[in-house]
Amino acid sequence: MPANALYKDHPGIEVDEINDVDRVASVLQSVLEDPAQHDTFQQRSLQAWESQYSPPAMATVIARTIESRKTGRSC
């Protein structure tokens, strides 16, 4: 994933061989076959949504960015 704040702590699964359909299917199948792993990914995804990607979370990021740039310019 790109090295930026949006993807820094993403809960997704990275597949290096994204164009290899069999590899992608294998990775997805391994998650589906392990209910505990599936539940873990689901909880991580929900937590990431709430803390990073939901509209309120994104509004906080935007507000902080604007404030930091205002503060940086006034120095």
MOPAC internal coordinates of N, CA, C and O (Angstrom, degrees):
PM7 1SCF
backbone

  N    0.0000 0     0.00 0     0.00 0    0    0    0
  C    1.4473 1     0.00 0     0.00 0    1    0    0
  C    1.5265 1   109.00 1     0.00 0    2    1    0
  O    1.2310 1   120.69 1   -26.43 1    3    2    1
  N    1.3169 1   116.29 1   153.57 1    3    2    1
  C    1.4632 1   118.52 1   177.15 1    5    3    2
  C    1.5290 1   111.26 1   -59.07 1    6    5    3
  O    1.2310 1   121.03 1   -33.64 1    7    6    5
  N    1.3109 1   115.64 1   146.36 1    7    6    5
  C    1.4671 1   120.84 1  -179.62 1    9    7    6
  C    1.5262 1   109.34 1   -83.81 1   10    9    7
  O    1.2310 1   120.63 1   -98.42 1   11   10    9
  N    1.3280 1   116.40 1    81.58 1   11   10    9
  C    1.4608 1   120.81 1   175.73 1   13   11   10
  C    1.5278 1   108.86 1  -146.33 1   14   13   11
  O    1.2310 1   120.96 1    -9.81 1   15   14   13
  N    1.3051 1   115.78 1   170.19 1   15   14   13
  C    1.4670 1   121.15 1  -174.59 1   17   15   14
  C    1.5303 1   112.71 1   -60.81 1   18   17   15
  O    1.2310 1   120.21 1   148.46 1   19   18   17
  N    1.3197 1   117.20 1   -31.54 1   19   18   17
  C    1.4592 1   120.41 1  -178.13 1   21   19   18
  C    1.5250 1   111.55 1   -62.80 1   22   21   19
  O    1.2310 1   120.57 1   141.72 1   23   22   21
  N    1.3154 1   116.51 1   -38.28 1   23   22   21
  C    1.4604 1   120.39 1  -176.82 1   25   23   22
  C    1.5228 1   114.15 1  -104.13 1   26   25   23
  O    1.2310 1   120.10 1   178.60 1   27   26   25
  N    1.3165 1   117.42 1    -1.40 1   27   26   25
  C    1.4671 1   121.59 1  -173.46 1   29   27   26
  C    1.5284 1   112.62 1   -49.70 1   30   29   27
  O    1.2310 1   119.80 1   129.49 1   31   30   29
  N    1.3029 1   117.99 1   -50.51 1   31   30   29
  C    1.4624 1   122.09 1  -177.00 1   33   31   30
  C    1.5266 1   112.03 1  -118.75 1   34   33   31
  O    1.2310 1   120.89 1  -146.59 1   35   34   33
  N    1.3248 1   115.91 1    33.41 1   35   34   33
  C    1.4622 1   118.52 1  -176.62 1   37   35   34
  C    1.5274 1   110.64 1   -61.53 1   38   37   35
  O    1.2310 1   120.16 1   -32.85 1   39   38   37
  N    1.3243 1   117.30 1   147.15 1   39   38   37
  C    1.4582 1   120.28 1  -176.45 1   41   39   38
  C    1.5252 1   113.44 1   -90.73 1   42   41   39
  O    1.2310 1   120.17 1  -176.79 1   43   42   41
  N    1.3064 1   117.29 1     3.21 1   43   42   41
  C    1.4599 1   120.39 1  -174.97 1   45   43   42
  C    1.5150 1   114.09 1   -73.77 1   46   45   43
  O    1.2310 1   122.01 1    -5.68 1   47   46   45
  N    1.2999 1   113.76 1   174.32 1   47   46   45
  C    1.4548 1   122.27 1   177.30 1   49   47   46
  C    1.5198 1   107.44 1  -101.64 1   50   49   47
  O    1.2310 1   120.67 1   -52.34 1   51   50   49
  N    1.3100 1   116.33 1   127.66 1   51   50   49
  C    1.4603 1   120.10 1   177.49 1   53   51   50
  C    1.5184 1   109.24 1   -93.20 1   54   53   51
  O    1.2310 1   121.37 1   -48.55 1   55   54   53
  N    1.3256 1   114.99 1   131.45 1   55   54   53
  C    1.4510 1   121.50 1   177.65 1   57   55   54
  C    1.5214 1   106.78 1  -122.55 1   58   57   55
  O    1.2310 1   120.86 1   -68.49 1   59   58   57
  N    1.3200 1   115.95 1   111.51 1   59   58   57
  C    1.4611 1   119.85 1  -177.67 1   61   59   58
  C    1.5256 1   112.07 1   -63.37 1   62   61   59
  O    1.2310 1   120.54 1   144.24 1   63   62   61
  N    1.3092 1   116.58 1   -35.76 1   63   62   61
  C    1.4654 1   120.89 1  -177.45 1   65   63   62
  C    1.5320 1   109.88 1   -95.72 1   66   65   63
  O    1.2310 1   120.25 1  -120.46 1   67   66   65
  N    1.3318 1   117.12 1    59.54 1   67   66   65
  C    1.4664 1   121.61 1  -173.01 1   69   67   66
  C    1.5298 1   112.58 1   -62.71 1   70   69   67
  O    1.2310 1   119.81 1   155.11 1   71   70   69
  N    1.3147 1   117.97 1   -24.89 1   71   70   69
  C    1.4708 1   120.85 1   178.71 1   73   71   70
  C    1.5220 1   112.51 1   -86.39 1   74   73   71
  O    1.2310 1   120.17 1   175.87 1   75   74   73
  N    1.3142 1   117.29 1    -4.13 1   75   74   73
  C    1.4598 1   122.55 1   178.02 1   77   75   74
  C    1.5240 1   108.01 1   -93.43 1   78   77   75
  O    1.2310 1   120.94 1   -82.01 1   79   78   77
  N    1.3207 1   115.81 1    97.99 1   79   78   77
  C    1.4576 1   121.52 1  -174.89 1   81   79   78
  C    1.5288 1   111.31 1   -57.60 1   82   81   79
  O    1.2310 1   120.56 1   139.97 1   83   82   81
  N    1.3240 1   116.53 1   -40.03 1   83   82   81
  C    1.4621 1   119.22 1  -179.76 1   85   83   82
  C    1.5252 1   111.29 1   -64.38 1   86   85   83
  O    1.2310 1   119.96 1   140.98 1   87   86   85
  N    1.3236 1   117.67 1   -39.02 1   87   86   85
  C    1.4688 1   121.30 1   179.41 1   89   87   86
  C    1.5270 1   110.54 1   -66.38 1   90   89   87
  O    1.2310 1   120.44 1   134.95 1   91   90   89
  N    1.3244 1   116.77 1   -45.05 1   91   90   89
  C    1.4665 1   120.94 1   178.82 1   93   91   90
  C    1.5264 1   109.77 1   -61.62 1   94   93   91
  O    1.2310 1   120.42 1   134.50 1   95   94   93
  N    1.3322 1   116.80 1   -45.50 1   95   94   93
  C    1.4608 1   120.66 1   179.49 1   97   95   94
  C    1.5264 1   110.67 1   -61.23 1   98   97   95
  O    1.2310 1   120.47 1   140.05 1   99   98   97
  N    1.3266 1   116.70 1   -39.95 1   99   98   97
  C    1.4658 1   121.02 1   179.24 1  101   99   98
  C    1.5268 1   111.62 1   -62.58 1  102  101   99
  O    1.2310 1   120.55 1   136.18 1  103  102  101
  N    1.3200 1   116.55 1   -43.82 1  103  102  101
  C    1.4626 1   120.58 1   179.62 1  105  103  102
  C    1.5291 1   110.18 1   -64.42 1  106  105  103
  O    1.2310 1   120.33 1   134.15 1  107  106  105
  N    1.3090 1   116.97 1   -45.85 1  107  106  105
  C    1.4685 1   120.42 1   179.34 1  109  107  106
  C    1.5274 1   111.16 1   -64.06 1  110  109  107
  O    1.2310 1   120.49 1   138.79 1  111  110  109
  N    1.3141 1   116.66 1   -41.21 1  111  110  109
  C    1.4677 1   120.26 1   179.08 1  113  111  110
  C    1.5123 1   111.08 1   -62.04 1  114  113  111
  O    1.2310 1   120.32 1   140.18 1  115  114  113
  N    1.3393 1   117.00 1   -39.82 1  115  114  113
  C    1.4712 1   119.63 1  -179.67 1  117  115  114
  C    1.5277 1   111.09 1   -63.12 1  118  117  115
  O    1.2310 1   120.24 1   145.03 1  119  118  117
  N    1.3168 1   117.14 1   -34.97 1  119  118  117
  C    1.4623 1   120.14 1   177.82 1  121  119  118
  C    1.5227 1   110.44 1   -70.76 1  122  121  119
  O    1.2310 1   120.79 1   136.44 1  123  122  121
  N    1.3201 1   116.10 1   -43.56 1  123  122  121
  C    1.4648 1   119.66 1  -178.70 1  125  123  122
  C    1.5181 1   112.63 1   -66.69 1  126  125  123
  O    1.2310 1   120.21 1   151.33 1  127  126  125
  N    1.3210 1   117.21 1   -28.67 1  127  126  125
  C    1.4593 1   120.51 1  -178.88 1  129  127  126
  C    1.5296 1   113.47 1   -81.11 1  130  129  127
  O    1.2310 1   120.16 1   171.01 1  131  130  129
  N    1.3007 1   117.29 1    -8.99 1  131  130  129
  C    1.4682 1   120.96 1  -178.57 1  133  131  130
  C    1.5219 1   108.73 1  -120.05 1  134  133  131
  O    1.2310 1   120.10 1   -87.45 1  135  134  133
  N    1.3366 1   117.41 1    92.55 1  135  134  133
  C    1.4702 1   120.17 1  -176.57 1  137  135  134
  C    1.5256 1   114.07 1   -54.56 1  138  137  135
  O    1.2310 1   119.80 1   143.05 1  139  138  137
  N    1.3197 1   117.99 1   -36.95 1  139  138  137
  C    1.4678 1   120.03 1   179.76 1  141  139  138
  C    1.5320 1   109.98 1   -64.64 1  142  141  139
  O    1.2310 1   120.27 1   137.77 1  143  142  141
  N    1.3214 1   117.08 1   -42.23 1  143  142  141
  C    1.4623 1   120.69 1   178.36 1  145  143  142
  C    1.5308 1   110.30 1   -66.08 1  146  145  143
  O    1.2310 1   120.54 1   139.69 1  147  146  145
  N    1.3307 1   116.57 1   -40.31 1  147  146  145
  C    1.4606 1   120.83 1   178.26 1  149  147  146
  C    1.5132 1   110.17 1   -61.30 1  150  149  147
  O    1.2310 1   119.90 1   135.00 1  151  150  149
  N    1.3292 1   117.81 1   -45.00 1  151  150  149
  C    1.4630 1   121.43 1   178.48 1  153  151  150
  C    1.5241 1   111.60 1   -62.77 1  154  153  151
  O    1.2310 1   120.70 1   141.15 1  155  154  153
  N    1.3421 1   116.26 1   -38.85 1  155  154  153
  C    1.4644 1   120.35 1   178.37 1  157  155  154
  C    1.5166 1   110.55 1   -62.74 1  158  157  155
  O    1.2310 1   120.45 1   133.63 1  159  158  157
  N    1.3345 1   116.75 1   -46.37 1  159  158  157
  C    1.4597 1   120.22 1   178.48 1  161  159  158
  C    1.5239 1   111.48 1   -62.60 1  162  161  159
  O    1.2310 1   120.77 1   140.90 1  163  162  161
  N    1.3184 1   116.14 1   -39.10 1  163  162  161
  C    1.4610 1   119.55 1   179.61 1  165  163  162
  C    1.5215 1   110.57 1   -63.57 1  166  165  163
  O    1.2310 1   120.19 1   134.09 1  167  166  165
  N    1.3315 1   117.24 1   -45.91 1  167  166  165
  C    1.4644 1   120.52 1   179.88 1  169  167  166
  C    1.5294 1   111.25 1   -63.89 1  170  169  167
  O    1.2310 1   120.28 1   138.56 1  171  170  169
  N    1.3288 1   117.07 1   -41.44 1  171  170  169
  C    1.4648 1   120.52 1   177.92 1  173  171  170
  C    1.5228 1   110.85 1   -63.42 1  174  173  171
  O    1.2310 1   120.47 1   140.93 1  175  174  173
  N    1.3337 1   116.72 1   -39.07 1  175  174  173
  C    1.4611 1   120.88 1   179.06 1  177  175  174
  C    1.5226 1   111.61 1   -65.66 1  178  177  175
  O    1.2310 1   120.88 1   135.78 1  179  178  177
  N    1.3205 1   115.93 1   -44.22 1  179  178  177
  C    1.4697 1   119.87 1   178.87 1  181  179  178
  C    1.5260 1   111.25 1   -63.74 1  182  181  179
  O    1.2310 1   120.60 1   138.23 1  183  182  181
  N    1.3207 1   116.46 1   -41.77 1  183  182  181
  C    1.4617 1   120.55 1   179.60 1  185  183  182
  C    1.5276 1   110.34 1   -65.71 1  186  185  183
  O    1.2310 1   120.31 1   138.54 1  187  186  185
  N    1.3308 1   117.00 1   -41.46 1  187  186  185
  C    1.4685 1   120.79 1   178.21 1  189  187  186
  C    1.5247 1   110.49 1   -64.17 1  190  189  187
  O    1.2310 1   120.42 1   139.56 1  191  190  189
  N    1.3223 1   116.79 1   -40.44 1  191  190  189
  C    1.4729 1   119.80 1   178.67 1  193  191  190
  C    1.5266 1   109.96 1   -59.79 1  194  193  191
  O    1.2310 1   120.84 1   130.31 1  195  194  193
  N    1.3183 1   115.99 1   -49.69 1  195  194  193
  C    1.4629 1   119.95 1  -177.77 1  197  195  194
  C    1.5246 1   112.31 1   -63.82 1  198  197  195
  O    1.2310 1   120.26 1   138.01 1  199  198  197
  N    1.3116 1   117.11 1   -41.99 1  199  198  197
  C    1.4656 1   119.89 1  -173.03 1  201  199  198
  C    1.5252 1   114.72 1   -90.12 1  202  201  199
  O    1.2310 1   119.69 1   158.90 1  203  202  201
  N    1.3534 1   118.20 1   -21.10 1  203  202  201
  C    1.4526 1   119.29 1  -173.51 1  205  203  202
  C    1.5221 1   115.51 1  -126.50 1  206  205  203
  O    1.2310 1   119.79 1   142.24 1  207  206  205
  N    1.3324 1   118.01 1   -37.76 1  207  206  205
  C    1.4572 1   119.90 1  -167.12 1  209  207  206
  C    1.5216 1   115.70 1  -111.49 1  210  209  207
  O    1.2310 1   119.38 1   164.96 1  211  210  209
  N    1.3194 1   118.78 1   -15.04 1  211  210  209
  C    1.4654 1   120.88 1  -179.32 1  213  211  210
  C    1.5289 1   109.58 1   -66.71 1  214  213  211
  O    1.2310 1   119.89 1   -20.50 1  215  214  213
  N    1.3148 1   117.82 1   159.50 1  215  214  213
  C    1.4683 1   119.59 1   177.98 1  217  215  214
  C    1.5358 1   113.73 1   -52.82 1  218  217  215
  O    1.2310 1   118.70 1   134.02 1  219  218  217
  N    1.3375 1   120.09 1   -45.98 1  219  218  217
  C    1.4726 1   117.99 1   178.30 1  221  219  218
  C    1.5401 1   112.68 1   -62.71 1  222  221  219
  O    1.2310 1   120.43 1   141.43 1  223  222  221
  N    1.3315 1   116.78 1   -38.57 1  223  222  221
  C    1.4680 1   119.61 1   179.04 1  225  223  222
  C    1.5195 1   110.92 1   -65.16 1  226  225  223
  O    1.2310 1   120.37 1   136.99 1  227  226  225
  N    1.3232 1   116.90 1   -43.01 1  227  226  225
  C    1.4628 1   120.20 1   179.24 1  229  227  226
  C    1.5308 1   110.70 1   -66.85 1  230  229  227
  O    1.2310 1   119.94 1   143.75 1  231  230  229
  N    1.3270 1   117.72 1   -36.25 1  231  230  229
  C    1.4594 1   120.48 1   177.41 1  233  231  230
  C    1.5272 1   110.21 1   -62.51 1  234  233  231
  O    1.2310 1   120.22 1   141.28 1  235  234  233
  N    1.3161 1   117.19 1   -38.72 1  235  234  233
  C    1.4598 1   121.05 1   176.98 1  237  235  234
  C    1.5217 1   110.90 1   -63.59 1  238  237  235
  O    1.2310 1   120.23 1   135.58 1  239  238  237
  N    1.3253 1   117.16 1   -44.42 1  239  238  237
  C    1.4674 1   121.20 1   178.46 1  241  239  238
  C    1.5252 1   110.51 1   -60.59 1  242  241  239
  O    1.2310 1   120.49 1   135.13 1  243  242  241
  N    1.3180 1   116.67 1   -44.87 1  243  242  241
  C    1.4667 1   120.81 1  -179.76 1  245  243  242
  C    1.5222 1   110.23 1   -63.99 1  246  245  243
  O    1.2310 1   120.30 1   134.95 1  247  246  245
  N    1.3249 1   117.02 1   -45.05 1  247  246  245
  C    1.4655 1   120.38 1  -179.93 1  249  247  246
  C    1.5257 1   111.37 1   -61.98 1  250  249  247
  O    1.2310 1   120.64 1   136.93 1  251  250  249
  N    1.3282 1   116.38 1   -43.07 1  251  250  249
  C    1.4657 1   119.80 1   178.98 1  253  251  250
  C    1.5323 1   111.11 1   -64.53 1  254  253  251
  O    1.2310 1   120.45 1   140.46 1  255  254  253
  N    1.3147 1   116.74 1   -39.54 1  255  254  253
  C    1.4642 1   120.68 1   179.06 1  257  255  254
  C    1.5180 1   110.59 1   -63.60 1  258  257  255
  O    1.2310 1   120.77 1   134.15 1  259  258  257
  N    1.3178 1   116.13 1   -45.85 1  259  258  257
  C    1.4687 1   120.21 1   178.86 1  261  259  258
  C    1.5196 1   110.37 1   -62.16 1  262  261  259
  O    1.2310 1   120.40 1   134.52 1  263  262  261
  N    1.3157 1   116.84 1   -45.48 1  263  262  261
  C    1.4674 1   120.52 1  -179.37 1  265  263  262
  C    1.5140 1   111.47 1   -62.88 1  266  265  263
  O    1.2310 1   120.16 1   137.52 1  267  266  265
  N    1.3189 1   117.30 1   -42.48 1  267  266  265
  C    1.4655 1   119.46 1  -179.30 1  269  267  266
  C    1.5284 1   111.23 1   -66.47 1  270  269  267
  O    1.2310 1   120.25 1   146.12 1  271  270  269
  N    1.2973 1   117.13 1   -33.88 1  271  270  269
  C    1.4741 1   119.45 1   178.24 1  273  271  270
  C    1.5274 1   111.18 1   -73.62 1  274  273  271
  O    1.2310 1   120.67 1   144.24 1  275  274  273
  N    1.3479 1   116.33 1   -35.76 1  275  274  273
  C    1.4559 1   118.85 1   175.44 1  277  275  274
  C    1.5215 1   110.06 1   -64.81 1  278  277  275
  O    1.2310 1   120.84 1   135.80 1  279  278  277
  N    1.3120 1   116.01 1   -44.20 1  279  278  277
  C    1.4622 1   121.22 1  -179.43 1  281  279  278
  C    1.5351 1   110.08 1   -64.21 1  282  281  279
  O    1.2310 1   120.64 1   138.01 1  283  282  281
  N    1.3099 1   116.38 1   -41.99 1  283  282  281
  C    1.4666 1   120.64 1   179.58 1  285  283  282
  C    1.5092 1   112.53 1   -64.54 1  286  285  283
  O    1.2310 1   119.55 1   145.24 1  287  286  285
  N    1.3176 1   118.46 1   -34.76 1  287  286  285
  C    1.4683 1   121.58 1   179.99 1  289  287  286
  C    1.5119 1   112.94 1   -75.24 1  290  289  287
  O    1.2310 1   120.95 1   150.53 1  291  290  289
  N    1.3417 1   115.79 1   -29.47 1  291  290  289
  C    1.4576 1   118.09 1  -176.25 1  293  291  290
  C    1.5297 1   112.72 1   -82.62 1  294  293  291
  O    1.2310 1   120.31 1   172.24 1  295  294  293
  N    1.3260 1   117.01 1    -7.76 1  295  294  293
  C    1.4738 1   120.16 1  -178.74 1  297  295  294
  C    1.5015 1   111.93 1   -75.92 1  298  297  295
  O    1.2310 1   120.10 1   180.00 1  299  298  297

